[in-house]
Amino acid sequence: MIRSIIIEDEYNARETLKILLSKYCDNVEIVGEGYDVKSGLECIKIHEPDLVFLDIEMPDGDGFDLLSQINGFKFDIIFTTAYSEFAVQAFKHNTVDYLLKPIILEDLIKAVDKAEMEIQNRDLSQKFSKLLAFINSGGPIKRIVLATKEQYNLVNVAEIIMCKSYKNYTIFFLENGTKIKTSKTIKEYYDTLTESGFIKPHRQYMVNMKHVQSYLRANEYIIKLSRGLEVPVSMRNKDKILDIINQI
């Protein structure tokens, strides 16, 4: 069975979806439901679902606001929306599955069957990469997916203080004190992060300019960051980094 929850602010829409799932998708078990971002987050934490039916527009935010507050993805997502313009744009960017309200039964069955296959195969990496591309379309990226062995983390770029290269891994340091170790090299993040205000003072480090607090020039060059973090500046980069900081 696919353990599922529904996060939808309209009572009638929740009830309709539950009826359709109970009648036509016997592989789905509804284990909980929420009506806004706050209750939806609590529901996800309590029930740890395999699949979430997630409304786009809610009273206290939207579906993406909810996702940005989740430390790691261990579930698949089917968005539901009443806005055809949004759905057309989503399909154009080939992102995750969307159901346009009022929900068409055939579309619901197809989406559930597809989600079941992806849940069984745990093939969520490509799906979340496409989701991220859609979220960030039309300007500098706001969120980034950091994949670990256990889960997918959708992180606000503004919350990243710095990242450090460690062998073939990259460790991200967040402003809440969390550290996330990914299996990609720092080089693979370079283009994405430099477009979002990051600088590379040293071959092992990238830092978020928004978190720079001071630049020390004593016996060695050091950048001081939020939460007391420090990174060295290589001799080769010291003048370039100083020019960048002076332009802030």
Order of alpha helices (4+ residues) and beta strands (2+ residues): beta-alpha-beta-alpha-beta-beta-beta-alpha-beta-alpha-beta-alpha-alpha-beta-beta-beta-beta-beta-alpha-beta-beta-beta-beta-beta-alpha
